[in-house]
Structure formats: C-alpha cells, structure tokens
Amino acid sequence: MDRTLWQVEHYGAFLAARRALLATAANTFLESLLAGAMPEVATAAVVLEHANGLVPGGVESEAEEQRLQACNAWVVQQGLPEGEYLYELADPLTGEPLAVLDLAWPNGLQEGYSQPVALLIDEGRETEEAANRAGYRYFTDVDAFCAYVQQEILAL
C-alpha cells in the first residue's frame, strides 16, 4: 500500500516488499496447517480504497458469488468468452479505481464487435453510474442478462 513503491524508479524496492509480504503470508498459512487449523473460506466481499474513500461495488455474499459463477459458466457454454469476476473499473487517464463490477466483459461478449457488458447484482447507484459513464451496458438481473445474450448476441 506504500504509494512510493508504485513509481518506476522504486521497482526494486517494490519487488523486495512484495517478496517479504508473500513470504509472510506463505509462512503464516503453512504454520496454520502445521498446527492443524483449517483456513477460513474467504468471503467474496471486496473492498478497494482510493484517495477519495472506498470504491463502490463488489460481491457481498457467497450466494451472490455462486449466482455470478453459474452465470459465467453458462456464458462459456454458449461459446462466448468468460467474464472477468470482480473487475476493477479504472479511469483510463489516471488509473484511479472507479468501481468494482461483479462480472464484466470489458471487450464485449463478441470481442471487438459489441460494447462492454457488465452484470451488477445488488449494487448501488454509484456503481451503475460508473459503469454507464465508462460505456458499459449493464444488467442488474441474471435473467435479463441471459435474455440479452440469447436475443442480441446469439440471435436465438
């Protein structure tokens, strides 16, 4: 989280800090296995922070995560590209995170031929507005999204 390490001239220090963090995480995990502790299942909730506060969006529950993963698997079964789970939408000029989209196809479901698409379940208005401003067609309901895929992408 040290922003000074994000600068190109500090790349070596960034790698050293990353190496230390990875080693600590790996050792902690291995020690918990040695002690017989079972690691907790990670929750799907993701919270990103930026200079102006928290980034809106993200998955709030395991049930929501399962719905998104099932939808993503269905899309792949249709011969379309897999969506990016918990896609970080960033400002193209500054790289500043704008929102976390539950499931996104930033290059469209027909890469290069259709607009960016996102599935946003139980998200606030701020996340929807960020997706809209970035040119995404977004859906807040899995059934409506699937209908879009069948009617407009697959032309069934």
Buried (B, 14 or more C-beta within 10 A) or exposed (E): EEEEBEEEEBEEEBEEBEEEEEEEEEEEEEEEEEEEEEEEEEEBEBEBEEEEEEBBBBBBEEEBBEBBBEBBEBBEEEEBBEBBBBBBBBEEEEEEBBBBBBBBBBBBBBEEEBEBBBBBBEBEEEBBEBBEEBEBBBBBEBEEBBEBBEEEBEEE
